[in-house]
């Protein structure tokens, strides 16, 4: 009898695996750097006898980032946001110092404006905008009963922030903090190798290629690196040029993947002549350059003399191949600029980066801040208790920090856990540990354990919300000051208000209009549909890098949200919608590219009349009549391509390719256009 050995995973093994995964590699070095910056800020604050030195420690913990560029970039925007907020706070206090309602109303409106701007921004620019909002609350509301102290409080606030920023910047520059640009370069090089392999497979129709959704997934992976590009400026010489190179690299890679998707669809639904296939099957001897027209000219010159007249599919294949080669070369040049600061040349136009502005989400967040802060102000200020203004300031800070989070409900749950945990730890530290510590060395040992635990929570995605709140506000709960107060009653009174502020803020963040993946996806798909509507009338922006980057940002968000929705159920339907709107976004860029080619065709006398006629038909003809007329228009363009003028010949082929691509995408998206009512006026 044979015995089969089964591998049983015990509960102890599962616990060990989860524990080992929780301790991320590098968390201890990250914690040591933050601890060094924290102690430096506290030493300087105590030495300078700054009011409320705990604010310097809070600044350090709020700026805690594992990479140098992230820390320096966030520090810069913290300084800018603090200065703007301080000036606005002084203006509000000087105008409405004696009128509580007007002062609170002014703070609420300013915070709503900052929430609107912060939602439209990305990265630490959003943090700077939100910071300028809640700094007004920290200065104006905390001393609403003593407006004469506003200037003194502003100077003290700016001083503590500057100490914290200087400390984090000093440690980041002197220590071995990992660089953002090195991580970004490794990610770009790795992804570029995958994209290069995919382009090889797309040109060779005999080799298997990625499916449409897999190509979208790779494009989303590429564009997710865009969040790191801006942080490289603070680490490198010629940082602006190098960050533009990284942007060119990203746009080039996602455009090459879009070409791969078009080639995959072309080879499945059309037949290309053997001569064109032989010319475009391999890119080993492909012409170099980043200009699509120049590469197309070279490809047409390489066609054998005995080749028959080009078909519409041949023109589309040649144009997509030229675009793919140009995109790949621009991506390579962008990566070289990031590494060596080499000039971008003609590819500089591809560095016009733009993100999708979700103005509806920005308006919703502004309304949330306005109403939630007003309700909290009525509750706290209406109570008439002495420390209510401090609790309202804390509530304003938490609202601004959490309102623009992708998952504000998760941030609210982190507040519910982080606040009592921080208060409990602060109580133990204040009454059982600090009374036995009389030197800065002893305090540094205590803070080492505190900071290491905080950084461990921050660096793990599952506990980031709780850890960031616990780490930053531990010193607020502790009430660390030049003359520390060991009064238990004052500790309880102060932290009772902080606990109430955290609970009320969490309630608003979790239950009052939180962002939902389905709602966000609906707005993104609606923006794709509206831009396509404008493009049908040729009223959308021209074909530029800004248009491309905005498109890829939408698709990246759409793919990420679809992943979230599919995990909740109805995965097939969610992915079907994602693929459908990806095709609609491709139709938008195809129309924009065709408009650019027709504009170029008007420069040649032999093509001017035909280009004007095509433009008129594209604008006025009904969509489904247009679908039948596009092949005829493409054939007429190819007939004009027989003219001896080389540039007009190339332009005519490009226009024919664009017409054929629009024709194919209209056929592919016919049901989607009817289902979603896009272009209804032109049916």
N, C-alpha and C positions, 0 to 999 in steps of 0.2 A: 504494500500500500504506500502510495506516495503522499507526502504531506505538502500542502501549499502554504507558503509563509505569507501572511498578510501583514501589511504595514499599517498599524493603527496609530493615529495621531492622538496622543493623550491631551488632556486639558492642560497639563503642565507644559507640554511642548508648544501648544498654541500660545500660552501665556508668555513663554520665553521668546517666541518669535515676535510677538507684539511688543514686548519690552525692548528687544534688540532693535526693532524697526523704529521705536519711539526715539531712541538715542541716535539722532542723525549724525553722520560723520561731519566733523568740524564744529559741532556746537560748543565744545569746550573752548576752542580758540576764539570763537565769536564771543562767548561769555567773558573771557579774560580781557578782550579788547574793550568791551562795554564797561567792565568793572574798572579798568584803568581810567577810562574817560569819566566815569562817575566819580571816582575818588578825586581826580584832578579838579573837577567842577566844584565838589564840596569843599576841598581845601582852599580854593581861590575864593569861594563865596564866604566861608567862615573867616578867612583872613581879611577880606574887604568889608566885613560886617554888613553884608547886603541883607536887606529885609527879606525874609522868607527865602533862605538858601535852598529850601526844598524845591523851589521852582526850577533851579538850575539842574537838580537831579532829574526832575520830571522831563525837562528838555532833552537831556541825554537819553533817557529811556524811550522817549517818543521818536528820537532820531536813530534808534538802534536798527541798523541794517547790516546784513552779513557781507556786503560788497562795498568797496571804497567809493565808487562812483555814485552808488545809491545814497550812501550816507552824506557825501558832500553835496549832491544835488538837493536832497531833502533839507539839509542845513541851510542852503542858499535860499530856498523858498520859504523856510521858516523865518529867516531874517526879514525878507521882503514882506511876508504876510504880517509879521509882528509890527513892523514900522507903519504899514498902511492902516492896520487895525488901531494902533495907538493914536494916529492922527485923527481918524474918524471918531474914536472915543472922546478925545478932547473937544472936537467940534460939537458932538452931541451934548456933552456935559455943559459946555459953555452956552449952548442955546437953550437947553431944557433942564438945567440943573435943578430948578425949583419946581418943575412939573413932572411928577413921577409917570403919569400916564403917557405924556409925550415922549419922555426919555425911553420908556419901555417900548413904545410903539416904534420909535426910531431905530432902536436896537433890533427889533423883530424884522422890520423892513430891510435893514442892512444885512442881517443874517440870511434872509430869504434871497436877496440879490446875490450874495456870496454862494449860497447853495446852488442857485441857477447857473452861475458861471462855473463853479466847481464841477457840476455834472457834465458840462460841455467840454471841460478840459480832461487831459489824460495824465497819468503818472503823478509826479509831485507838484505839477502846476495846479492840479485840482486841490492838493493838500494846502498849498499856499493860499488859494482863494478861500477855502473853508477856514483856515487859520485866521485870516483877516476878519472873518465874521465873528468867531467866538472870542477873539481877543477883546473886541468891543464889550462883550458881556463881562469878561473877567475884570475889565477896568471900570466901566461905567456902572455896572449893576452891583458889583461887590461892595462899592462904596456909594451906594445910592443915597444913603443918609448923611454922607459927608462929601459932597461934591467938591469942596475946597481942596480935598486931598488928591484929586484926579491927576494933576500933573506929577506929583510926587510918586503916586502909584505907577503911572506910565513909565517914568524914568527907572523905577525899581524893576518893573516888568521887563523892559528892554534890556536892562543890565544883566538880569539873571539869564535871559535868553541868549545874550551874547556870550556869557560865560559858558553856558552849556554847549553852544555851537562851536566856540573856540576849542573847547575840550575835546569834543568828538572829532573835529577836523584835525587837531594836533595828533591825536592817537591814530587816526586813519592814515595820516601822512607819514608818521614815524614808524608805525608797526607794519607787519607783513600782511595787511588786509588784502584779500584777493581783489583783483581788478574786474570790473564789469566787462571791459573791452576784451580781455583774454577769454572770458567765458563766452561772450558774444561771438568772437572769432572762431572758437572751437565749434560752436553750434552752427555757425554759417558754413564752415568748411565741411562739417559732417552732412548738413542738409544739402549743400551744393553737390556733394558726391551722389546723393540719392536722386537729386533732380537731373544730374547729368546722365545717370543710368536710365532714368525714365525717358529722357529725350532720345537716347540711342534706341530704346525699344519702340518709341512712338514712330520714329522714322523708318524702322524696319517692320513692315506689316506682318512678317512671318513670325516674329517673336511675340510672346505674350506681353501685354501691357496692363497697367492698373485699370481697374474699372473707374467709372466716372466718380463715384463716391470716394473711392480710395485716393483719387487724384485731388479731390476737394479736401480730404483729410490731410494730405501732405501740404497742400497750399495753406491750410489753417495752421499747421505746425510751423511753416515758414513765417507767416505773418504774426504769430504769437511772439516772435523775437523783437517786434517793433517796440515793445515796452522798454527794452534795454538800450535802444539806440541813443535816446536823449541823455542817458546817464553817463555815456562815454565822454561827453564834452569836458567834464571836470577832471578827467584823468590824463588826458593826452595833450601834447602840444598840437596846435592846429586842430583842436577838437571839433570845431564847427565843420571844417572840411571833411574830417574823417567820419563824423556822424552822417554827413550827406552821402559819403561813399557807402556806408552801411545801408542807408535808405535806398540808394540805387541798386545795391545788391539784392535787397529784399524784393523790390518791384520787378527786377529782372527775373528772379527765380519764379515768382508767382505768375508772371506773364508767360514764361516758358512752359509752366505747367498748364496754363490755359490753352496754349498752342497745342500741347500734347493731347488735351481733351478734344480739341477740334479735329486734330488729325485722326484720332481714334474714331470719332463719329463719321468723318469723311470716308475712311477706308471700309467702314461697315455698310455704308449706304450709297456709295458711288464707285465708279470704275475709272481709274487713272491710266493714261496711256503708258506703255512700257518705257518709252524714252524719258518721260518725266519721272517715272518711278526709279529708273536707273540713275537719274541725275540727283534725286533727292533721297534715295534709300539710305545712304551713309553720309555722315558729316565729317569723315576723316579728311577729305580734301575740300571741305566747304570753304567758301570765301569768308574772310574775317572782316570784322567791323561791327559797328553798333547802329548803322543806318539801314533801315529796312529797304529803302528804295535802292541804295547802292548794291546791297546784296542781291536784290531781285534783278537788277541790271546784269550783274555778273552771272547769275543763274541762267537768264535768258540767252546770254551770249554763249553759254556752254551747251545749249541744246544743239543736237546734230543738225546739219543743214537739211537732211532728208526727212526731218521730223514733220509730221502732218500738222495741220492747223490745231492750235490749242483748244481743248474743250473747256467748259466751265469748271469741271472737276480738276482739270490740269492747272488752271489758273489759281483755284483755291488751294491746291496742294503746294504750288510754288510760293504763294503768298504766306501761307502758314509756316512753311519751312524757312523762308527768309525772316519772318518775325521771330521764330524760335531761335535761329542762329544769332540774330541781333540781340535778343533778350539775354541769351546765354553769355555773349561777349560783354554786354553792359554789366551783367552780374559779376563777371570776373573782374572787370575794371573797378567796380565799386568795392569789391573785397580787397583789391590791391591798394585802393585809396585808403581804406581803413587801416591796412597794415603799414603802408609806407608813406602816406600823405601825398601820393602822386596826384597830379592834376586830373580833374574829371573830364575836361575837354567838352565835347558835344554832349556827353551823357549828363552834364550838370542839370539839364532840363528835367531829367528823370528823378531829381531829388526833391521835387515839390510834393511833399508828403501832406496828406489830408486824411482826417478821420471822419467817420460818420457821426454827425451831430444829432443826438436824440433830444430834440427840443421839447418833446412832450414829457419825457422823463425828467428833464430839467425843470419844467414848469410844475410837475407833480411834486418834486422834491422841494421846490421853493414854497409851495402851498403847505406841505407837511411841516416844514420848519416854522413857517409863520403861525399856523394853527396850534401846533404842539407847544411852541414857546409861549404863545399867548395863554394857552390853558395852564401851563406850568406857572407862568407869572401870576395869573389870577389866584392860583392855589397857594403859592408860597408867599407872595407879597401880601395877599389878602389875609394871611394868617396873622400877620403883625409880629411874628417872632423875631428875635434879634438876628439869628443866623440864617434866616430864610433867604436873604439876598445871596449869600455864599452858595447855598444849595441851588438856587436858580442859575447862578453862573456855572456850576458844575453840570446842571441839566443842559444848558446851552452848549457847553463844550462837547458833551456826549452826543447831543443831537447832530451837531455839525460833523463830528467824526464818523458817525454811523449812517447818516442819511444817504450818502453817495456810495456806500458799499454795495457791491453786486448782490449780496445777500444781507440786507440790513436786519432781517429777522435773526440770522445766525449771530450777527454782531450784538443784537439785543440779548440773546441767550448768553453770550459771552459776558455781558455786563452783569446779568443775574448771578452768574457763578463767580466772576472775577471780583465783584464788589465785596461780598461777604468774606471771600477768601482773603482779599487784601486787608480788610478791616481786622479780621481775626489774627493774621500774621503780624500786622502793625501793633495790635494790642499785646501780643506775646513779646514782641521785640521791645516795646516801650516800657513794659512793667516788669519783665522778668530777665531781660538781657542788658539793656542800656544802663540800668542803675549799677551794674557791675563792670562797666567799661568806662575808663577814664582817659584813654589816649586815642589818638587818631589811628594808631596801628590796630588796636582792638576793634575799632569801628570798621576798619577796612576788612578785617577777617569776617565780621558779621555780614557786611555788605557783599562779600565774595559769594557766600552761600545764597544770599537773596538774589543776586544778579544771575548766577549760574542757573538757578531754578527758573527764573523769569525768561532767560534766553532759550532754555530748553522748551518752554511752552510756546514762545514766539516762533521758533524755527520749525515747529511741527504744524502742518496745515490744519489738522483737526483741532488744535488748541490755540491757534493764532489769535482769534478774537478775545478769548478769555485771557491769554497770556499778555497781550498788548495792554489790556485794561488793567490787569493786576500789576504789571511791571511799572507802568507809568504813574499810577495813582497810589501806589503803596506809600510813597513819601508824602503825599497829600494826607492820606489817612493817618500816617505817623505824626504829622505836624512837626517835622524836624525843623528846629530853629536855633538861633544863636544861644538862646537860653531855653533849653527844652523843658516843657511843662509836663510833670508827672501826675497831674491831677486827673484821677479816674473819671470824675463827674464831667469835666470839660471834654475829655476824650470821647465819652459816650454821647454827650450832647452834639458835639461836632460831627461825629460819624453817623449819628442817627439821621441827620439831614442829608449826608452823602448817600446813605443807604436808601433813603426815600427818593432822592434825585435819580439814583441809578434804577430803582424800580419803576418810577414813572417814565423815565426815558425808554427803558426796555419795553414797557407796555406800548408806548407809541410806535417804536421801531418794529415791533412784532405784529401789531394788530392794525395799525393805521396806514392803509394803502402801501403795504410792502411790495417791492418789485417781484413779479412772478415771471418765470421763464416763458410761459405761453404769451403773456402780455407783451413782453419785450420782443419776442419773436414776431408777434403780430405787427408791431410797429416797424420792425426791420423789413418785413415782407411788404408792408404798405409803402415804405420809402422806396423799395425797389420798383414797385408797381407805378408809383408817381413819377419817378425818374424816367421810366420807360414811356409813360404817357407824354412827358415833355420831349423825349427823344423822337417820338413819332412825329411831332410837330417841328423837330429840329430847333427846339428852344432850350435844350439842356446845354451845359458847358461843353466846350470842345474836347476832343480826345487829347488829354494831357495826363501827366503822371499823377496829378491831384485827383482826376476822375478815376484812374486805375486804383490808386491806393484807397480811396473811399469805397470803391466797389469791393476790394479784397478785405477791407475792414468789416464791411457788412457781412460778407460770406464767412469770415472767421467767427464773428459773433453768432451768425446763424448756425454754423456747424457746432459751436460750443453749446449753444442753447438746445440744439436738437439732441446732443448727447445727454444733457440733463433731463430733457423730457422723455427720451427713450428709456432711461433708467426708471422712470415713474410708471411706465406702461405705454402701450400703443406705439411700440418702437417702429414698426414697419410704416405706419401712417406718417410718423414724424419725419423719417428719413425720406419718404416719398415727397413730402412737402419741401424738404431741404433741397433735394435734387431738382425739383420743378422750378423753384425760385432761383437756383443757381443758373439754370438754362435761361431764365428771363433776364438775369443780370448779364449773361453773355450776349443776349440779343441787344441790350442797351449799349454795350461797348462796341458791338459789331456795327450798329447804326452810327455811333459816334466816329468810328474809324472810316466808315463809308463816306460820311459827310466831309471828313478831312481829305480823302482821296478825290472826291468830286470838286472840292475847292481847289485842289492842285490841278485837276484836269481843266478847269476854266482858264488856266494860264496859257494853254496851247490852243491856237486858232482852230485846229482840226477837231478838237474835242469840246470846244466851248458850247456849241449849240446842243449837242447831245447831253452834256453834263447838266445844262440848265433844264432840259426836258425831263431828265431823270429826277432832278431835284424837285421839280414841280409835281411829278407823279408821286414821288415818295411822300410829299407833304399833303396832297389833296386826295389821292386815290384811296378808296376803301381798302381795309387791310386784306380782305380775302380776295378782292380783285387784284390787289397789288401782288399777292402771292402768285397769281397766274402770269402777271406781266413781268415780274423780275427776271425770269429766264430769258425773255425776249430782249430786255434791256441789256443783260449781260452779253448775249450774242451780238448785239449791235456794237457794244464796246469792243468785243474781240475782233469784229470786222474792222474797226478803226485802228486796232493794234497792228494791222499790216502796213501802216504808213511807215515811210523810211526814217522819220524822226525818232531817234532812240528814246529820248526822254518821254515823248508823247506815247510811244509804244509801251514803255514800262508803266506809265501812269494808267493807260487804258487797261492793261492786264490787272493792275491793282484794283481798279474800279470794278472790273468784271468779277474778280475774286470776292470783293466785298459784297456785290450784289448776290452772288451765289451763296455766300455764307448767310446773309440775311434771309434769303429764300428758304434755305434749309432750316434755319432756326424758327422762322414763321410756321413752317410745316410741323416742326417738332413741338411747338408750343401752341398750336391751334386750339386744342381743348382747354389749356390753361388760360389763354387769353379770353375765351368765352366764359369759362367758369368764374374767373375773378373780375370779369367786366372791364378788362384793360383795353383801351382804344374803342370803347363803346360808340363814340361819336362817329367812328369811321367804319362801322360795320355796314 
